[in-house]
Amino acid sequence: MASNVIQNPLELDSLLASSRALVELELNKLLPLSGTAPEKIHHAIRWSVFAGGKRFRPALVLAVGQAFSAPVEALIRTACAFEMVHTYSLIHDDLPAMDDDDLRRGRPTCHVRFDEATAILAGDALQTLAFQTIAEDVALDAETRIALIAELARAAATPDGMVAGQALDMEAETRQVSQAQLEEIHRLKTGALIKAAARCGAIIGRANEIELATITSYGSHLGLLFQITDDFLDVTATAEDLGKTPGKDARSNKATYPALHGMEETRLAAIDAHRNACDALDQLDRPTDVLQRIADFILHRTG
């Protein structure tokens, strides 16, 4: 374990803010300008991408990659690709045919601000732009680009990715689910992309097979932790804290930890997932203090 410890949460806040600034600067270069034809689509893309947010997934790509000594220049475009896919998923999840949300990151969702067709197309564009971004990244060799594209595609698709998780999540609104089924939904809908972000950072950093397996374990537990805390905050946080409508899970009969276990068991499940993520880091002979603090941040986040 390395000695570059972040001594307090404010230091991690500074690191995340720095990461967010780097990612947003690069996203601004990668995305078509609002005035580019067709203007409405590109306005909608930028409305959604630059609506705020912590940029957690790209921060994870950067943090893991830097733990393996990868330069920022080799990481930044893959980090942006993850934010593009994440934003596309939010645009589509918010649609009336899916979760039917009106508020995202503190302002109207894409289909509310524009219209449903524009929101669908904006999401489609962001998804494909993500893969183009990695494919054209001259900072990486061709073999690495292929590996990254495969990782991101697997995490976003089906049967082991985000799309499968969303389908199972919607199916669960009409029936009772078991603990194993709930974890599967969370592992796919939220966890797959978070795990892939960690893995991609390690791949760019030339992690060996044992190190990659360890980072995979860390990313898996981190993804579960993220969704458990999301479930918890949907019950306890305000719209101002969340940037979206709270209490929506219960009203939509979503499969969540509080619905299945209650609030105290949900809190304990989060602590357990956090412990498992940190235990995985203990197996790495790399500077993992930032990765540890990221797990701490998720456990204690308020929005």
Backbone bond lengths (Angstrom), bond angles and torsions (degrees), N, CA, C in turn:
res aa  C-N    CA-C-N  psi(-1)  N-CA   C-N-CA  omega(-1)  CA-C   N-CA-C  phi
1 M - - - 1.465 - - 1.534 109.33 -
2 A 1.314 116.55 139.29 1.461 120.30 -176.64 1.521 110.85 -84.73
3 S 1.318 115.23 173.79 1.464 120.00 -174.50 1.523 113.70 -106.25
4 N 1.352 117.20 4.81 1.482 117.89 -177.44 1.522 110.23 -82.64
5 V 1.333 115.64 61.97 1.463 121.95 -174.45 1.522 110.78 -73.01
6 I 1.313 115.84 135.93 1.465 121.03 169.89 1.522 106.48 -81.11
7 Q 1.309 117.90 115.75 1.445 120.87 -168.65 1.522 114.24 -76.02
8 N 1.317 118.74 -24.10 1.458 119.89 -178.77 1.518 110.00 -151.95
9 P 1.339 117.43 165.21 1.459 121.21 -177.51 1.514 113.91 -58.39
10 L 1.343 116.87 -29.92 1.460 118.80 -179.34 1.523 111.23 -63.45
11 E 1.348 116.11 -33.13 1.450 119.71 177.95 1.524 110.34 -67.63
12 L 1.332 117.77 -39.17 1.459 120.25 176.61 1.526 110.00 -66.98
13 D 1.321 117.22 -39.65 1.467 120.28 175.70 1.521 110.50 -57.00
14 S 1.328 116.40 -41.38 1.458 121.28 179.16 1.519 110.84 -65.16
15 L 1.337 116.05 -41.22 1.460 120.00 179.09 1.529 110.86 -64.44
16 L 1.328 116.73 -44.61 1.463 120.43 179.39 1.527 111.06 -64.99
17 A 1.321 116.22 -37.72 1.463 119.63 177.91 1.520 110.99 -65.48
18 S 1.320 116.78 -39.96 1.461 121.20 177.45 1.521 110.88 -64.46
19 S 1.320 115.94 -43.93 1.465 120.70 177.20 1.518 111.07 -61.35
20 R 1.329 116.22 -44.31 1.468 121.11 179.98 1.527 110.92 -61.19
21 A 1.321 116.72 -41.06 1.463 120.06 179.95 1.528 111.18 -64.08
22 L 1.327 117.16 -42.19 1.466 121.23 178.05 1.523 111.24 -61.89
23 V 1.324 115.23 -44.96 1.469 120.62 -177.68 1.523 110.50 -66.07
24 E 1.324 117.30 -43.24 1.461 119.54 -177.89 1.523 112.15 -68.97
25 L 1.321 116.83 -33.22 1.465 120.43 175.41 1.527 110.39 -63.36
26 E 1.335 115.90 -42.99 1.469 119.69 -179.50 1.527 111.18 -72.43
27 L 1.332 117.27 -39.17 1.470 120.04 176.84 1.524 110.93 -59.46
28 N 1.316 116.11 -39.09 1.459 119.97 179.71 1.525 111.42 -61.71
29 K 1.337 116.50 -32.81 1.454 120.80 177.22 1.531 111.89 -75.72
30 L 1.325 116.07 -35.33 1.463 120.79 -172.96 1.521 113.93 -80.79
31 L 1.328 117.06 -32.20 1.463 120.57 -175.25 1.529 111.14 -87.03
32 P 1.330 117.14 142.86 1.473 119.39 175.96 1.525 110.59 -59.63
33 L 1.309 117.05 145.94 1.450 122.02 178.53 1.527 110.51 -66.60
34 S 1.343 116.06 155.31 1.470 120.54 -177.55 1.525 112.69 -57.75
35 G 1.319 117.50 -32.55 1.456 120.61 -178.01 1.514 114.61 -81.07
36 T 1.326 117.39 -3.23 1.462 121.17 179.69 1.522 109.91 -71.32
37 A 1.320 116.73 135.52 1.462 120.13 178.71 1.535 110.25 -73.67
38 P 1.340 116.03 141.26 1.463 128.49 -6.93 1.537 111.37 -75.71
39 E 1.304 115.47 123.85 1.459 122.22 -169.08 1.529 113.73 -59.55
40 K 1.308 117.19 -39.88 1.465 120.15 -175.12 1.529 111.25 -62.19
41 I 1.324 117.38 -42.47 1.462 121.21 179.94 1.521 110.80 -63.78
42 H 1.321 116.06 -44.98 1.460 118.82 -176.77 1.526 112.09 -72.35
43 H 1.316 116.25 -30.26 1.466 119.65 172.51 1.522 109.86 -64.94
44 A 1.329 116.79 -42.11 1.462 121.59 -179.75 1.528 111.61 -65.65
45 I 1.329 116.28 -39.10 1.465 120.26 177.91 1.521 110.07 -61.21
46 R 1.311 116.13 -49.25 1.465 119.65 -178.29 1.532 111.71 -69.91
47 W 1.304 117.67 -33.62 1.467 121.13 175.31 1.524 109.74 -57.24
48 S 1.304 116.43 -41.66 1.465 121.19 -176.12 1.526 112.08 -80.35
49 V 1.317 117.45 -44.37 1.463 120.79 -176.71 1.520 111.54 -68.42
50 F 1.332 116.79 -40.39 1.459 120.41 -175.78 1.538 112.17 -100.44
51 A 1.323 115.63 33.11 1.462 120.76 178.23 1.524 112.13 -85.43
52 G 1.318 117.33 -0.22 1.460 120.30 -176.86 1.515 110.21 111.97
53 G 1.309 116.38 -153.28 1.460 120.72 -177.79 1.517 110.89 100.09
54 K 1.328 115.61 160.18 1.462 121.40 -175.29 1.517 112.42 -82.81
55 R 1.339 118.67 -14.04 1.475 122.59 -175.63 1.530 109.09 57.79
56 F 1.332 115.20 45.74 1.466 120.13 -174.78 1.523 112.59 -65.88
57 R 1.311 118.43 -44.12 1.466 120.65 -177.36 1.523 112.07 -64.65
58 P 1.331 119.32 -47.28 1.461 117.36 174.70 1.526 113.13 -64.12
59 A 1.320 117.92 -34.02 1.466 120.14 176.50 1.522 110.79 -61.23
60 L 1.333 115.80 -35.98 1.465 120.40 179.35 1.524 110.72 -68.70
61 V 1.329 117.01 -41.31 1.473 119.97 174.97 1.527 109.55 -56.20
62 L 1.321 116.45 -48.20 1.464 121.29 -178.00 1.527 111.74 -65.28
63 A 1.318 117.32 -44.71 1.465 120.55 -176.33 1.527 111.82 -66.36
64 V 1.323 116.86 -44.58 1.466 119.45 178.97 1.524 110.08 -66.92
65 G 1.331 116.52 -45.30 1.456 119.20 179.57 1.510 112.50 -58.17
66 Q 1.320 116.81 -42.52 1.465 120.26 -179.24 1.527 111.71 -70.90
67 A 1.337 117.66 -27.42 1.460 120.19 173.31 1.523 111.02 -63.62
68 F 1.326 116.52 -26.67 1.466 122.27 177.02 1.537 111.88 -101.48
69 S 1.329 116.00 19.58 1.470 123.37 173.70 1.517 114.79 68.29
70 A 1.328 118.54 21.16 1.458 120.71 175.26 1.529 109.33 -77.03
71 P 1.329 118.06 138.89 1.470 119.99 178.01 1.522 111.31 -73.20
72 V 1.316 116.46 152.25 1.460 121.09 179.84 1.526 111.05 -56.76
73 E 1.323 116.97 -37.15 1.466 120.79 -177.92 1.527 112.07 -60.26
74 A 1.332 116.77 -29.68 1.463 120.63 179.10 1.523 112.78 -84.16
75 L 1.331 117.00 -14.91 1.463 122.50 -174.11 1.523 113.99 -102.84
76 I 1.334 116.76 -28.39 1.457 120.48 -163.73 1.523 113.98 -63.88
77 R 1.321 118.23 -39.24 1.459 118.63 -177.29 1.527 111.78 -72.74
78 T 1.311 116.75 -36.61 1.465 118.98 174.69 1.524 109.86 -64.96
79 A 1.320 116.90 -39.28 1.467 120.34 175.95 1.522 110.57 -58.57
80 C 1.327 117.13 -43.44 1.466 121.20 178.37 1.525 111.61 -65.08
81 A 1.321 116.52 -37.66 1.464 120.08 179.09 1.528 110.86 -60.56
82 F 1.324 116.87 -38.70 1.467 120.07 177.87 1.529 110.95 -65.53
83 E 1.326 117.43 -38.25 1.465 119.16 178.16 1.520 110.78 -67.82
84 M 1.321 117.58 -36.01 1.469 120.63 177.03 1.530 110.79 -62.25
85 V 1.332 116.72 -46.94 1.465 119.91 -179.85 1.531 110.27 -65.63
86 H 1.323 116.82 -41.44 1.467 119.62 178.39 1.527 111.09 -61.05
87 T 1.329 116.96 -45.16 1.466 119.95 -179.25 1.524 111.00 -65.78
88 Y 1.324 116.68 -41.06 1.477 118.91 175.50 1.519 110.70 -56.63
89 S 1.342 116.57 -42.61 1.464 119.46 -178.44 1.523 111.35 -65.15
90 L 1.333 117.75 -36.23 1.465 120.88 178.21 1.525 111.15 -67.19
91 I 1.337 116.19 -43.00 1.470 120.04 178.52 1.519 110.40 -57.56
92 H 1.325 116.30 -47.57 1.469 119.75 -177.77 1.523 112.28 -73.22
93 D 1.341 117.74 -37.45 1.471 120.13 177.76 1.529 111.81 -61.19
94 D 1.323 116.79 -31.98 1.463 121.03 -176.77 1.526 113.48 -78.04
95 L 1.317 117.63 -11.39 1.470 121.18 -176.20 1.523 111.83 -62.13
96 P 1.337 117.16 151.05 1.468 120.38 178.64 1.525 113.95 -54.69
97 A 1.317 118.08 -32.59 1.463 121.21 179.58 1.520 112.86 -73.88
98 M 1.330 116.53 -12.66 1.466 120.91 -178.89 1.526 109.23 -111.81
99 D 1.349 117.95 -105.09 1.464 120.55 -177.16 1.524 113.50 -91.83
100 D 1.320 117.38 -11.13 1.464 123.81 174.07 1.535 112.07 53.14
101 D 1.337 115.28 61.39 1.466 120.94 179.49 1.524 110.80 -105.50
102 D 1.329 115.86 145.18 1.465 122.20 -179.77 1.524 113.01 -102.56
103 L 1.345 117.27 -14.78 1.460 121.33 -174.06 1.518 109.53 -129.19
104 R 1.326 115.49 133.31 1.466 121.15 177.65 1.525 108.38 -147.63
105 R 1.338 116.04 128.38 1.457 121.59 -179.15 1.528 111.82 53.07
106 G 1.326 114.50 36.10 1.451 120.30 172.86 1.513 116.13 83.03
107 R 1.329 118.42 7.50 1.464 119.72 177.67 1.521 110.34 -148.48
108 P 1.333 117.79 171.49 1.467 119.37 -174.84 1.528 112.70 -55.76
109 T 1.318 115.63 141.36 1.456 120.60 177.65 1.527 110.33 -65.97
110 C 1.311 115.71 165.62 1.468 120.70 -173.46 1.524 112.43 -59.00
111 H 1.335 116.88 -43.38 1.477 118.25 -177.70 1.523 112.06 -71.71
112 V 1.339 117.56 -24.66 1.460 121.27 175.83 1.526 110.24 -76.33
113 R 1.316 116.40 -44.09 1.462 121.07 -179.05 1.527 111.88 -68.43
114 F 1.321 116.75 -36.05 1.462 121.12 -178.48 1.533 108.85 -114.62
115 D 1.310 118.16 -97.37 1.457 122.82 173.56 1.524 107.55 -165.81
116 E 1.323 116.63 170.41 1.463 119.89 -173.96 1.525 112.55 -62.90
117 A 1.316 117.22 -44.50 1.461 120.08 -178.52 1.532 110.89 -61.43
118 T 1.316 116.23 -43.19 1.461 120.29 179.35 1.530 110.63 -64.32
119 A 1.323 116.81 -39.80 1.462 120.38 178.40 1.526 111.19 -63.19
120 I 1.311 117.09 -43.30 1.471 120.57 178.59 1.525 110.21 -60.66
121 L 1.318 116.20 -46.65 1.467 120.39 -178.59 1.528 111.82 -67.32
122 A 1.325 117.39 -37.31 1.465 120.37 177.58 1.527 110.23 -62.70
123 G 1.329 116.38 -42.34 1.463 120.17 177.07 1.516 111.60 -64.51
124 D 1.322 116.60 -44.06 1.471 120.59 177.97 1.526 110.67 -57.69
125 A 1.325 116.03 -44.50 1.460 120.77 -177.99 1.523 111.24 -64.32
126 L 1.320 117.29 -44.04 1.459 120.47 -179.52 1.526 111.46 -63.59
127 Q 1.308 116.89 -39.42 1.459 120.15 179.46 1.529 110.84 -60.29
128 T 1.327 116.73 -47.35 1.455 119.33 -177.58 1.526 112.10 -74.72
129 L 1.324 117.59 -33.29 1.463 120.75 175.34 1.531 111.57 -61.18
130 A 1.318 116.57 -32.14 1.460 120.53 179.13 1.524 110.89 -61.13
131 F 1.312 116.28 -46.13 1.466 119.55 -178.67 1.534 110.98 -71.83
132 Q 1.311 116.80 -35.27 1.460 120.13 174.86 1.531 110.57 -61.46
133 T 1.315 115.95 -40.22 1.465 121.52 -178.90 1.526 111.51 -59.44
134 I 1.324 116.77 -43.74 1.465 119.56 178.89 1.527 110.54 -73.22
135 A 1.323 117.08 -43.30 1.462 120.92 -177.14 1.521 112.40 -59.12
136 E 1.327 116.89 -32.02 1.469 121.38 -176.08 1.534 112.85 -100.78
137 D 1.321 117.32 13.75 1.462 121.14 -177.40 1.531 110.13 -79.71
138 V 1.308 116.92 101.35 1.464 121.29 -176.19 1.525 112.47 -73.98
139 A 1.319 117.75 -8.31 1.465 120.59 177.01 1.523 111.81 -75.92
140 L 1.340 116.76 -10.78 1.462 122.20 -177.35 1.518 110.58 -120.12
141 D 1.330 116.73 149.26 1.463 119.34 176.16 1.534 109.29 -76.85
142 A 1.306 115.37 165.34 1.469 121.17 -173.66 1.525 111.90 -61.81
143 E 1.322 117.85 -40.21 1.463 120.94 -178.78 1.526 110.74 -62.48
144 T 1.316 116.70 -42.17 1.462 120.13 179.07 1.519 110.69 -66.52
145 R 1.318 117.70 -41.57 1.468 120.62 178.79 1.527 111.35 -59.67
146 I 1.326 116.79 -42.83 1.464 120.62 179.04 1.524 110.46 -62.35
147 A 1.328 116.40 -43.33 1.469 120.27 179.46 1.523 111.30 -62.80
148 L 1.324 117.66 -41.09 1.465 121.79 -179.72 1.526 111.26 -67.66
149 I 1.326 116.66 -42.81 1.466 120.53 178.58 1.530 109.89 -60.79
150 A 1.335 116.56 -42.13 1.465 120.16 178.39 1.524 111.25 -63.01
151 E 1.326 117.13 -42.66 1.470 120.96 179.11 1.526 111.29 -60.96
152 L 1.324 115.85 -48.61 1.460 119.86 -177.35 1.522 111.05 -66.23
153 A 1.318 116.79 -41.34 1.472 120.27 179.71 1.524 110.74 -63.21
154 R 1.318 116.62 -43.89 1.468 120.77 -179.61 1.527 110.75 -62.73
155 A 1.324 116.45 -39.45 1.465 120.59 -178.58 1.521 112.75 -72.11
156 A 1.326 116.84 -26.10 1.464 120.45 -176.19 1.516 113.40 -92.88
157 A 1.317 117.70 -16.29 1.472 120.14 -167.69 1.524 112.72 -106.53
158 T 1.290 116.04 -142.46 1.454 124.42 -177.60 1.525 107.44 -141.03
159 P 1.337 120.31 145.67 1.464 127.11 16.62 1.524 115.51 -93.69
160 D 1.338 118.43 -3.54 1.462 119.42 -172.33 1.522 113.92 -114.10
161 G 1.321 116.96 23.94 1.453 118.71 -175.69 1.510 114.56 -133.22
162 M 1.306 113.86 -162.32 1.455 123.99 -171.20 1.530 113.04 -61.08
163 V 1.316 117.49 -41.71 1.471 120.30 -179.29 1.524 110.41 -62.86
164 A 1.327 116.49 -42.95 1.463 119.59 177.24 1.528 110.53 -61.69
165 G 1.324 116.47 -41.02 1.465 120.29 179.21 1.510 112.65 -62.76
166 Q 1.336 116.47 -40.96 1.465 120.25 178.22 1.524 111.06 -64.52
167 A 1.341 116.67 -39.99 1.466 120.30 179.14 1.525 110.87 -63.86
168 L 1.327 116.15 -44.08 1.462 119.81 178.42 1.521 111.65 -66.40
169 D 1.323 116.41 -36.50 1.462 121.71 178.70 1.527 110.78 -62.34
170 M 1.326 116.60 -41.84 1.465 120.22 179.57 1.527 111.10 -69.88
171 E 1.330 116.64 -38.56 1.460 120.23 177.63 1.529 111.18 -62.88
172 A 1.329 116.40 -35.49 1.460 121.45 -176.82 1.520 113.09 -69.28
173 E 1.341 118.02 -14.37 1.463 120.68 178.38 1.531 112.06 -66.64
174 T 1.317 116.16 -18.77 1.468 120.26 -175.35 1.525 113.32 -107.66
175 R 1.338 117.31 5.07 1.462 119.43 -178.46 1.520 110.78 -154.74
176 Q 1.317 115.88 163.68 1.460 121.64 175.89 1.531 109.35 -79.16
177 V 1.321 117.36 141.23 1.458 120.13 179.13 1.520 110.20 -117.55
178 S 1.330 115.26 156.29 1.458 121.62 176.74 1.525 109.76 -86.70
179 Q 1.327 116.12 172.10 1.458 120.54 176.28 1.533 110.62 -59.97
180 A 1.334 116.56 -42.81 1.465 120.08 -179.57 1.526 110.96 -63.45
181 Q 1.320 117.27 -40.02 1.468 120.87 179.11 1.526 111.24 -68.32
182 L 1.320 116.08 -38.64 1.470 120.10 178.04 1.532 110.45 -62.60
183 E 1.336 116.62 -45.93 1.462 119.75 179.29 1.525 110.89 -63.03
184 E 1.320 117.53 -36.22 1.464 120.63 178.21 1.526 111.16 -63.97
185 I 1.326 116.78 -42.94 1.468 120.56 176.80 1.525 110.42 -59.74
186 H 1.318 116.30 -48.17 1.462 120.47 -178.59 1.532 111.25 -66.19
187 R 1.330 116.85 -39.25 1.472 121.25 -179.50 1.518 110.74 -61.26
188 L 1.335 116.29 -37.80 1.455 120.07 -176.90 1.522 112.36 -87.03
189 K 1.330 117.18 -50.48 1.463 120.25 -171.75 1.530 112.46 -66.08
190 T 1.325 117.20 -41.85 1.468 121.62 -177.86 1.522 111.96 -112.48
191 G 1.310 116.59 -44.26 1.453 121.25 -171.68 1.507 115.14 -67.42
192 A 1.334 117.74 -34.03 1.473 120.00 -174.18 1.522 111.60 -60.93
193 L 1.321 116.84 -43.46 1.466 120.08 -178.05 1.531 111.26 -71.49
194 I 1.317 116.91 -36.77 1.461 120.65 178.31 1.525 110.17 -67.59
195 K 1.320 116.87 -44.65 1.468 120.22 177.00 1.527 110.63 -60.16
196 A 1.324 117.24 -43.01 1.461 120.86 -179.44 1.521 111.82 -65.36
197 A 1.332 117.10 -36.08 1.464 120.23 177.36 1.528 110.30 -60.78
198 A 1.328 116.34 -44.02 1.463 120.25 177.91 1.529 110.62 -64.56
199 R 1.316 116.52 -44.08 1.464 120.34 -179.13 1.532 111.47 -63.49
200 C 1.325 116.73 -40.76 1.460 119.36 -178.75 1.521 112.08 -65.93
201 G 1.318 116.96 -37.81 1.461 119.45 174.52 1.515 111.18 -60.13
202 A 1.346 116.02 -41.44 1.464 120.48 179.87 1.525 111.27 -69.52
203 I 1.332 117.17 -37.94 1.469 120.73 178.93 1.521 110.55 -63.02
204 I 1.317 116.77 -44.82 1.472 119.97 177.87 1.528 110.46 -63.37
205 G 1.337 116.85 -33.30 1.455 121.97 178.22 1.517 114.50 -81.77
206 R 1.335 117.17 7.48 1.466 122.38 176.77 1.526 112.57 61.27
207 A 1.321 117.09 39.96 1.462 120.56 175.24 1.523 109.82 -62.63
208 N 1.343 116.24 145.46 1.465 118.84 174.99 1.522 110.20 -80.11
209 E 1.322 117.34 177.00 1.471 121.16 -173.37 1.522 112.08 -61.48
210 I 1.307 117.43 -41.18 1.468 120.47 -179.61 1.527 110.04 -67.56
211 E 1.328 116.80 -42.71 1.464 120.45 178.69 1.530 110.92 -64.41
212 L 1.328 116.70 -40.32 1.463 120.03 179.60 1.528 111.15 -64.99
213 A 1.326 116.97 -39.04 1.467 120.52 176.89 1.523 110.93 -63.60
214 T 1.321 116.64 -38.26 1.464 120.82 179.26 1.527 111.16 -67.88
215 I 1.324 116.29 -43.25 1.467 120.14 176.68 1.523 110.69 -64.91
216 T 1.321 117.12 -34.41 1.469 120.62 176.58 1.525 110.77 -61.61
217 S 1.327 115.98 -42.47 1.467 120.56 177.34 1.523 110.48 -63.16
218 Y 1.313 116.42 -46.46 1.469 121.06 177.06 1.527 110.93 -57.25
219 G 1.325 116.92 -49.20 1.464 121.03 -178.78 1.516 112.72 -63.19
220 S 1.332 116.96 -37.62 1.467 120.69 178.98 1.526 111.26 -63.35
221 H 1.329 116.20 -47.93 1.468 119.78 179.73 1.530 110.99 -67.87
222 L 1.330 116.63 -34.95 1.458 120.37 178.11 1.531 110.52 -64.71
223 G 1.329 116.52 -41.60 1.462 120.47 178.44 1.520 112.31 -62.11
224 L 1.348 115.92 -42.45 1.463 119.54 177.55 1.525 110.01 -64.90
225 L 1.324 116.90 -43.25 1.465 120.73 177.89 1.521 111.33 -58.37
226 F 1.316 116.81 -43.04 1.461 120.86 -178.92 1.531 110.52 -59.70
227 Q 1.328 117.32 -44.87 1.463 119.41 -176.89 1.532 111.84 -74.09
228 I 1.324 117.39 -34.60 1.468 119.15 176.42 1.526 110.03 -62.18
229 T 1.326 116.80 -45.28 1.471 119.11 178.63 1.529 110.57 -66.84
230 D 1.323 117.77 -32.01 1.455 120.99 175.60 1.529 110.12 -63.01
231 D 1.324 116.22 -44.32 1.474 121.22 176.84 1.530 110.32 -59.00
232 F 1.325 115.64 -44.82 1.463 121.25 -177.84 1.526 110.58 -63.58
233 L 1.332 116.50 -44.87 1.460 120.94 -176.83 1.525 112.15 -69.42
234 D 1.319 117.69 -28.16 1.459 119.23 177.91 1.530 111.06 -61.97
235 V 1.330 115.64 -25.31 1.477 120.85 178.39 1.526 111.12 -88.89
236 T 1.329 117.06 -37.56 1.463 120.26 -168.05 1.525 115.51 -102.41
237 A 1.325 118.67 -24.50 1.466 121.31 -171.61 1.527 111.70 -91.54
238 T 1.327 115.27 165.41 1.462 121.82 177.43 1.520 110.15 -94.35
239 A 1.322 116.03 167.61 1.467 120.72 176.70 1.529 110.31 -61.09
240 E 1.328 116.63 -35.35 1.468 120.74 179.36 1.522 110.87 -65.40
241 D 1.355 116.31 -40.03 1.464 120.24 178.46 1.526 111.33 -67.69
242 L 1.324 115.69 -44.05 1.458 120.98 -172.51 1.521 113.50 -82.12
243 G 1.335 116.85 -31.08 1.456 120.04 -172.06 1.513 112.51 76.52
244 K 1.337 115.91 8.51 1.464 121.90 176.72 1.521 108.10 -148.77
245 T 1.315 116.97 174.57 1.458 120.94 -174.17 1.525 110.72 -74.59
246 P 1.343 119.14 118.99 1.462 120.63 177.54 1.523 111.10 -76.91
247 G 1.341 115.61 162.18 1.462 120.70 177.98 1.507 114.05 75.50
248 K 1.322 117.30 3.01 1.466 120.91 -176.97 1.531 111.53 -68.06
249 D 1.341 116.75 -34.14 1.462 120.35 -179.16 1.525 111.36 -59.56
250 A 1.333 116.64 -47.26 1.461 120.54 -178.26 1.527 110.90 -66.25
251 R 1.333 116.55 -42.29 1.468 119.76 -179.61 1.521 112.35 -65.78
252 S 1.324 116.26 -29.47 1.462 120.57 -179.95 1.528 112.52 -93.65
253 N 1.332 115.96 3.36 1.467 121.66 -179.17 1.519 111.66 59.02
254 K 1.340 116.27 40.34 1.452 121.51 -179.83 1.533 111.02 -70.60
255 A 1.333 115.19 151.12 1.462 121.27 173.55 1.523 107.94 -79.49
256 T 1.328 117.20 109.72 1.455 122.07 -178.30 1.521 110.27 -136.71
257 Y 1.318 115.92 164.66 1.459 120.07 176.85 1.531 112.08 -63.43
258 P 1.331 120.38 -46.25 1.465 118.44 178.12 1.524 113.13 -60.65
259 A 1.324 116.91 -37.41 1.468 119.45 -179.78 1.520 111.53 -66.48
260 L 1.329 116.10 -35.64 1.462 120.05 -176.04 1.521 112.41 -87.83
261 H 1.347 117.33 -34.59 1.464 120.40 -170.78 1.520 115.18 -122.96
262 G 1.321 118.85 -16.34 1.454 120.50 -172.94 1.513 111.32 91.02
263 M 1.322 116.83 169.58 1.458 122.01 -170.62 1.535 113.04 -71.95
264 E 1.327 118.09 -40.11 1.460 119.75 -177.43 1.524 111.06 -67.18
265 E 1.321 117.35 -42.85 1.460 120.36 177.66 1.528 110.95 -65.89
266 T 1.323 116.42 -33.51 1.465 119.85 176.90 1.521 110.15 -64.52
267 R 1.319 116.69 -43.50 1.466 120.90 178.10 1.525 110.57 -60.32
268 L 1.323 117.23 -42.80 1.462 121.19 -179.96 1.526 111.48 -67.91
269 A 1.324 116.60 -35.55 1.467 120.42 177.55 1.524 110.66 -64.69
270 A 1.329 116.52 -37.67 1.465 120.49 177.50 1.524 110.43 -64.67
271 I 1.317 116.65 -43.58 1.468 120.79 178.77 1.523 110.22 -61.34
272 D 1.314 116.94 -40.14 1.463 121.83 179.83 1.527 111.09 -65.48
273 A 1.331 117.30 -44.41 1.467 120.69 178.87 1.521 110.65 -63.95
274 H 1.319 116.93 -39.80 1.469 121.99 177.23 1.521 110.23 -61.13
275 R 1.319 116.78 -45.37 1.471 121.14 -179.84 1.525 110.52 -61.69
276 N 1.323 116.85 -42.77 1.461 120.22 -179.67 1.531 111.85 -64.73
277 A 1.325 116.51 -38.70 1.470 119.75 177.41 1.526 110.50 -63.52
278 C 1.312 116.45 -43.87 1.467 120.54 -178.68 1.525 111.73 -69.76
279 D 1.336 116.73 -34.24 1.468 120.15 176.52 1.521 110.64 -62.43
280 A 1.324 116.63 -38.01 1.470 119.96 177.92 1.526 110.54 -62.28
281 L 1.328 116.43 -41.58 1.468 120.08 -179.95 1.527 111.92 -63.05
282 D 1.312 116.97 -29.91 1.464 120.58 179.97 1.525 112.16 -63.05
283 Q 1.331 117.07 -18.16 1.458 121.17 -179.25 1.526 112.49 -85.64
284 L 1.316 117.49 -6.70 1.462 121.46 -176.36 1.528 111.95 -97.78
285 D 1.301 115.87 132.32 1.464 120.55 173.61 1.528 108.10 -94.81
286 R 1.320 114.39 62.56 1.460 123.19 -178.19 1.533 108.21 -140.75
287 P 1.327 118.29 165.53 1.475 119.75 176.35 1.521 111.10 -74.30
288 T 1.315 116.62 96.97 1.467 121.30 -171.81 1.522 113.74 -108.59
289 D 1.325 118.10 9.90 1.466 119.37 -176.79 1.527 111.96 -60.73
290 V 1.324 117.72 -39.54 1.467 120.37 179.00 1.527 110.22 -64.82
291 L 1.330 116.30 -39.80 1.466 119.83 179.14 1.529 110.95 -65.84
292 Q 1.322 116.40 -36.62 1.468 120.81 174.68 1.526 110.59 -61.65
293 R 1.332 116.36 -44.88 1.462 120.52 -178.65 1.529 111.62 -67.43
294 I 1.302 116.43 -30.19 1.472 119.16 175.93 1.532 109.63 -64.47
295 A 1.331 116.34 -42.67 1.471 119.78 176.38 1.530 110.78 -62.01
296 D 1.326 116.66 -41.41 1.469 120.91 177.43 1.534 110.51 -60.86
297 F 1.331 115.06 -43.75 1.467 121.19 -179.28 1.525 111.04 -58.78
298 I 1.323 116.99 -44.04 1.467 120.20 -178.51 1.521 109.83 -66.86
299 L 1.321 117.02 -42.38 1.463 119.55 -179.26 1.522 111.77 -59.59
300 H 1.331 117.13 -37.04 1.466 121.22 -173.16 1.524 113.63 -104.99
301 R 1.346 117.62 8.49 1.457 118.84 -175.66 1.533 111.36 -66.29
302 T 1.316 115.05 154.01 1.464 120.88 -177.70 1.525 112.80 -116.35
303 G 1.327 116.48 1.80 1.461 119.33 179.65 1.502 111.54 -168.40
